[in-house]
């Protein structure tokens, strides 16, 4: 009888814990979601948030410091998504140098992801000030502009015909 009083509560605890563990992945679907740029979980108010920081050379220079420290290891030095850590972890990241990659997404969405993280990307959270987060949005947007500007320039080595 004594063993039964010890075993019964233990079995009850295990029985209660098992359904909770089975429900956990569905409740935390962002951790197990595919690694695409799924913006549907971003609150509408956050997505509509306008960028209060102008994309000046100073804003982009401030963001480049953060990019080099925190972002380039995964997103690549130029934003192509092929950083060393991304390669090591076998992550498939968006190529920010492609102008089409973010054309349908708002600055508010990008800011939300920077602050709160996304998939395997950890959040910056309180590590950066609000203005620095918007600077990073400006920087990410500038990566595509750099590529399209270089593609638009004529090849200096080509001879006119």
N, C-alpha and C positions, 0 to 999 in steps of 0.2 A: 504494500500500500504506500509506503514511504517513497519508493522509486516512482510510482505512478504520479505522485504529487509533484515530483521534480521534472519528470519527462513530459507531462501534459502541458505545462506552461511553455516549455521549450518548443514543443511541436506547434503550439498555438502561435507563438512568435514567428516561427518559420513560415507557417501558413499565411500569416498576415503580411510578411515581408515579401514573399514570392510575387503576389500580384502587383505590388508597388514597383518591384524591379521590372516586371514585364511592361508596365505602363510608362516607365521613365523615358525610353527612347521616343515614343510618340509625342510626349509632352515637350521634349527638347529636340524638336525636329531640325533646328538650325545646325546642330552639331553633326547630324547624320545626313543632312541634305546634300545633294550633288553640289559640286564646287563651281557652279555657274554664277553669273552676276544676277541673282534673284533679288530684285528690289521690292518684291511684294510685301515683305515683312516691315518695311520702313513706314512709320506713321505718315499719313498724308500731310499733316502740318509740318513735319520735318522736311519732307520732300519739296514742299512749296516755299521753304525758307529761302529768301534771297541772300545772295552773297553780299555782305556789307563792306567787303574789302575789295578795292579796285585792284585789277591785275597789273600793277606797276612793276617796273624793274626791281624796286625795293622789296615788294611783297614776294616776288619770285625768288629773289636772292635769300630772303629770310627762310623761305620754305626749302630751298635747296640744301640748307644746312641740316634741317630735320630729315629730308629725304635721304641724304647721305648717311646719316646716323641710324635711321630706323626703317627706311623703306627699300632702299636699293638692294639690300641683301636678298630680298624676295622678288621685288618688282624690276630689278635690274637698274644699272646706273642711268640708262637712258629711258627707262620705263617700258621696255619691251616684254616684261614678264619673265625674263630668263636670268634672274639673279642666282647666285650660288646656292643659297638656302632653298629656293624653289626647286632647283635642279636636284639637290640632295634629297629633298622630301618628295620628289616626283609630283610637284604641284603644277597644274596647268592654269596659268594666270592670264588675265586680259592684257593685250598689248596696247598700252596707252599711247604709243606712237602712231597707232592707226586712228585717223580722225573719226572713223565710223564707230569705234568701240564705245564711245561715250556720248555720241551725238543725241541720243534719245533720253539722256539722263540729266537731271537737274543738279545744280550745285548743292542744293539741300540734301539730295540723296548721297552725294559724294561725302559731304561733311558728316552726315550721320554715320556712314560706314567708317570714316576715319576715327570718329569719337567712340563708336560702339563696337567696332570690329565686324567681321563678316567671315563665316566659314572658319578656315584655319587662321585668318588674319586676326591678331590680337587687337584689342581696342587701345587707342591712345589715351582715352579717358581724360583724367585730370592732369596727366603728364604734360599736356600742352594747353596753352591758353586758347580761348575761343578764336582770337585773331590769328593765331598760328595755324589753327585748323583750316580757317578760310584761306590763309596763305597757301597751304598745301593743296587745296582745291584749285587755286589759281595755277600752281605749279603743275599739277597733273594735267590740267587743260593745256598748258603751254607745251607739254611734251608732244602732243599731236601737231600743234602749230609749227614747231621746229621741223618736224618731218615734212609737212606739206610745204613749208617755205623752201627747204632744201630741194625738194622734188621740183618746185616751180622755177628754180634758178637754172639757167642754161649751163650746159657743161662748158667750162672755160677752156677745155682742151680740144673741143670740137671745132672744126674749121667750117665756116659758112660755105654753103654751096650756091 
